[in-house]
Amino acid sequence: MDPISNADRLAQILRQRLEAQSRATKAGTSPAARGGGARAPSAIARTEQDHLLRRSVIQDILAEHFGTTLLRDPKFQRVIDRVTETLEDDEQGARLLDEMVADLRAGRS
């Protein structure tokens, strides 16, 4: 049996979270709002940079599965935003995204 790559695990978690979010939306509930207090500007910049890297990873995975022609579609970009936010809000999804970003920074695939 082939080992499961980070991208495969992320795609699996993505499907699970989107299904759960869809069920929650149909039931009239929504995910908990993000908490947060005041942060220093440098911390905000690092957080934004990390978010953009995670979003880039999600975009690459979705483009690989659905085709790069969708990248120009604003609706697809909104899907990428929602998927990224959903995974960042999930502990396991955020951990996998962080691992993938760390691998990219280290030059591993």
Buried (B, 14 or more C-beta within 10 A) or exposed (E): EEEEEBBEBBBEBBEEBBEEBEEEEEEEEEBEEEEEEEEEEEEEEEEEEBBEBBBBBBBBBBBEEEEEEBBEEEEBBEBBEEBBBBBBBBEEBBEBBBEBBEEBEEEEE
